[in-house]
Amino acid sequence: MVDKLKLQRLLIRINRISCWLLLFFVVAYIVTGYAMTGRFGFNTLIRPRIALNYHNIMHAPLIILFLIHVIISIYFASKRWKIFKKK
């Protein structure tokens, strides 16, 4: 059986990794979106057709990383706020 402290440390590590990956994907999602539309000169960084391909590929990772990050954060918040008290 996994020690409770080790499990919490693992969850914290997963949460932090998912946070940084989520930040990277959100910035890339915004850049590819602007590159597709040609706004703010981002189309000079990435061609609009390539930006569209990357933009469409990023949907699943964004959703998965968002869910991982939110679920772990809600778990720790519920422990802090003692929402689920043991009787």
PyMOL commands that set and color helices and strands:
alter all, ss='L'
color gray80, all
select helices_A, chain A and resi 4-37+39-44+48-57+59-80
alter helices_A, ss='H'
color red, helices_A
deselect
rebuild
show_as cartoon
